[in-house]
């Protein structure tokens, strides 16, 4: 390409670098290789006059402000100076500011359930009162749930939390499921925690 820019013919330029004329034509017609990312500005910063003195102040007060909102602020306070052409620049600048100076983001560690690994037991106190013949029915609901599939079994328990109620509800759930998970967690049930013969894991 340097030889061609100096006015050398295609045939001569190809011969100088040791390639065929056909390869030389292909290289000349192909788009120029992509330049490495530059670390300097090619034009004046359109937000230089207001970024640190006004817009950052607004973002520090309300980090949820968007590029569109801040552009509307500029259009209102500086009529004729700012328009839609700077919106993308403004959005990139806000994104960069939030990454470096914005509020901390919530960190979430997602749990990955494993097939047949865990099952959970819990007692629920129903909000609604069931009555029979005008008399309230004292009852609980025992629930067993598989962690992976979300499948659950619910058993009506007459009375309060007890080891017998837990054992009865769990046995019924496992029969319905057709098997047992490797781990069973009771979510700190008093019926399981206070019974010394309990063999289930206290969650």
N, C-alpha and C positions, 0 to 999 in steps of 0.2 A: 504494500500500500504506500509505503514511503517513496519507492521508486516511481509509482504511478503518479503521486502528487507532484513529483519533480518533472513530470512531462515525459517520462520514459514510456515507450510503447508496451503493450501488454506482453508481446512475445519477448522483448528484451528484459522486462521486469521479472517474468517467470524464469527466464534463463539465469538471471543473476542470483535468485534464491533457490534454484534447483527444483522447480516444480513444473508441471505441465501447464500449457496455456489454458487448457480447460479448467484446471484447478484454480488458476489465477483469476479467471472470469467468475467462477463460483464464489471465491472469497470476496471479490470486489462487489458482487451483487448482494451478498448476504448482509444483514443488518450488523452494525458495529457491535462488538462485545459490550456487555453491560458494565458500566463503570462502577467501581467500589463506592460504597455510601460515603458521602462527604460529611465532614464535621464542621462546616461553616455555612452561613446563610448566603443565599443567592439574591435575596431581596430584603428590603427593610422590614423589620418586624411591625406589622400593622397594629399590634396591641401594646407596643412599648410604652406609650404615654399613659395607659390606664390599667395595665395588668397588675403591677405590684401595689399601686397606690389606691386603686378602687376595687377591681374585681377580686383580688385575693382577700381583701377585707370583707367583701360580701360572702365569699366562700367560707371564710373562717367563722362567720356568724351563722351561715346556713349551708353546710356542705352538700345538701341535696339539690342545690341549684343546678340547672342544666344550661347547656350552651345556648339554647333558644331563649331561655329566660334572661340570661346575661346580655344577649344580643338586643333583646327588646329594651333592656335598661340603657344600653349604649345609644340605641336609636332615639330613645326619649331624651336623654341628657346631652347628646351630641348630634343634633339633626344634621343630616347630610354628610357626616364623617364616616359612619359605619353602615354597612348593608350586608345582605345575605352572602356576599362573596367571602366574608371572613368567618362564616359559621363553622366550617370544617376546621379551620385553624383554632378557633375558640374551643371547639369540642375536644380536639387533641390536647390543647393546653390544660383544660380542666381535668381530663383523664390522667395526665401526667402529674398534675398537682395533687389529685386525690390519692394516687399511688404513693406519693412521697410524703404528703402532709395531712391527708384526710384522716377521718376517724378510723380506728381499728375495725377490721371486719371480723364478724363472727367466725370462729374456727369450728368446723363440724367434722367429727370423725364418724363416718358412716359405718354401721355394723353390718357385716355380711353374715346372714344366717346360713347354717349348713343343714342339708337335708338330714332329717332323723336325729339331729344333735340335741335339741332342747325342747322341753315342754314346760308350760307354766300353769300353776294353780293359783286361784284367788277366790275369795268369797266377796259377793256384792250384796250390799244392803239396798233392796229395791226402793226407789223413791215413792212409787205408788203403793197404797195400802189395799191389800186384798181382804175382803171380808166374806165370811160364810155365815148365813143366817143372822146378819147384823153384828157378828163378832169378828174383830180383826184377826187375821191369820198371821201368826208370828212365823216368819220364814226368811231364808236367805237363798241366794243363788250361788252354787258352786260352779266355777268356770275353769275349764282346762283348755289351753290353746297350744298348738304347735307353732314354734317360732318361724319355721321356713315357709309353710304353706298358709298359715293363718287359720287353719281349720280349728274349730272349737266345739266343745261339748258343754252343755249347760244342764245342771241337775238341781231340782228343787230340794231344798233342805228345810225341814220343819224344825225350828229351834235355832240355836246359835252355832258359832264355830266350835267344832270339836274334832278330835282325831277320828272318831267314827264317821263323821260327815265327810271329812277329807278322804278317808280310805274308801268309803262307798262311792263318792263322786269320781275319784281317780280310777277305781276299778271299772266303773261303768264307761268312762271315757276311753280307757285303753281297749276295752272290748269293742267299742264302736269303731275305734281307729284301726283295729286289727293288728296292733303291735305297740311297742313302747319305745320312746326316744332314749338316747343314751343318758341324758341328764334331765332331772326334774327339779324345777325351782318353785319354791312355795311363796316367794315375795313376803317373807317375814310373818307368815301366818302364825298366830298364837297357838293354834291347834297343833301345828307341826313343831314349833320351837320349844314348847313347854313339855312335850312328851319325850321322855328319855329313850323310848324304844323306836322313835322315828328314824328312818334310814334315808329320808330324802334331803336334798341339799337345801339349806336355809338361804334364800336369796337375799 
